[in-house]
Amino acid sequence: MNMALPQSARTQACVVARLLQDQGHAPERVLAQQGLGSDDLRTPWESVPSARITGLWRTARELLGPDCGLLGSRYLNLASFQEVGYCALTAPTVLLGLKALANYFPLVAGNGLLIVEERDDVVVLTFHENPLSPICHAEVDLLFAALVREMARHCLQPIVPLQVELQQRGRSGSRLYRDCFGVQPYFGTVQDRMLFSRHDLMQTPNGANPDVYQRLHHELARNLRSSEGSLQEKVSSLLMHVLPGGVFELEEIARRLGLSARTLQRRLAAEGVVFSALLEQARKDIALQRVKRGNQSIKEIAYTLGYADMNNFTRAFKRWFGAPPSHYRHQHRPSG
C-alpha cells in the first residue's frame, strides 16, 4: 500500500519519497534504512539530519539512476523553504530574490552554502558543500534544476542560465540535463555553479511584494544573527565551505562577510584569534577528511587547499598528523 504523502514538499525526505513512489518503489522501506518514518515528511526542512538526506539520495540514485535529482526537482519549489522561500518570491527583482535565498540558506539547509557574486553583466550562483559532510550529486541537481524551474514559473520572460558547471563526472551525454537547464552543462568542473545574465535577473517576479519582502528580510536577518554565533565561528564555517573552491584570501573572505579586511582582522583580534590560524585549521580539517576518503590524489588535495608546492603541503600534513599524507592514507585505508 502506498504511503500517504503531503502535497507540499517541505523536506528533501518528502521529495525523495514522492519521487520513489511515483516511480513505482516503496518509499517507506528506503526511509526506514535511514531511520526515518512518515512523520519526518511533515517536519521543517532543516529538521532531518543532512547525513540521512544524503543517504536517501544515494539510495534513490541506485534505484532510479543518476538523473534522479533532476526528476525530483518537480516536487521542490521555493515555498518548500518556508519564510526564506517567501522572501525570495516577494523580492522586487529575481536578483534580490536569489541573494535572499543565498543569505538565509543556512537557516534552512545544513549541507552547504549558496554564494551570489556579481561580475559586471554576469551573476554567478555557486553551491559550496561542507567538505566534512559530502553530499550526493543528486542534491545539487535537485537544487539547481528546481531554481531554474521556479524562475520560469514566476517570471514573464524566460531566464536561461548562460552556463551550468557541475562537479560530477561522466554525464555529458544526458539529454535530460539540457532539457532542465536550457543549456548543456559542463561536467567535472571545480565548483557547482550557474551563471546568469544580470539583465535577465533584473526582472520583477510575478509575486513581488516589497512590503512583505522587507518584513521577511528583517526577520530572517535577525534570526540569522542569533544563530551564527561569534565572528570566529562565521569565518571558520565560511572557510570550510569555500576553501575547496580555491577561496582562501583574507580580502575575499572579508568581502563575503560584508566587511573590510582591516575590520575583519580587528574584530577577530578582539576575539583572541588571527585569520591565519583559522585558515590553517580549516586546511587541516579538510586535508584529513580528503586524504582518508581516498578519491582524490594527494596532489589534487594540495592544490585544492591552496598549496602551489607539494612539498609545503607534505610538510604541513606531517606536522599536523605525524606522517606524510601518502603514508597516512595507506595506514588508514579501510579494510575489505
C-alpha angles and dihedrals in degrees: 000000000000120000115248104245127196116248094232116068096225096160137031086240087062091048091053092044094051091046093051093046093049089049092054101260129124106248096193092069093050091046091050090055087064094043093255133131139187092279090065089064090066099048125098117280096257096047097083112077111252092231090061091048090052089050090053092052093048090053091046089051090053092050101038106023135249094303093065094108091057091048090050093053090082088070096050125080136162091261086066086074091058113206092005090053093046090051089055093046095051096045116123091240136021089243092057088047091054090048091051091050091049095045095051099032091106088065092062106026131043099186101079151329133270116216125192117198128181115214110179105288095352129081117203121204111193130184114210114193121210102258091211091057106041114201133209116264088236089070091060091046089051095051098043096044092047091051093051090047091050092050090055091047097049103037132073093216120051117253114208120178116249088219139357121204122190128183095216117099136221101032099105093115097054110115092190090072092057091046091053099043103029090233134064108258125228111240131206093033128153094248141022106243146137126215121211137183108257089217091059092050093054089076119118109241119230093250098048113148113164094194094053091042093054093047093050091042092057093044093049093046089054091048091049093051092051092049101045102067122197127002088247089059091047093051092046092050093048092048092051090056103039102033093080087057092058098261112133108123117120092228093054094047089050091050092052089052092050094248138113117250091246093051091049091052092047094049093046090050089054087058090050099252139100128221094241091060092052090048092051092048091051091049090049094051094046094044092054094048095047096044090052093045090058101202095112130058117247089245092055091050092050092050092046091055094051100261109139090181118058091206091060091052092047092051092047093049092049090050091052101042107015098247138064113266095251092052092044091052091050093048094049099040109137113254120242 
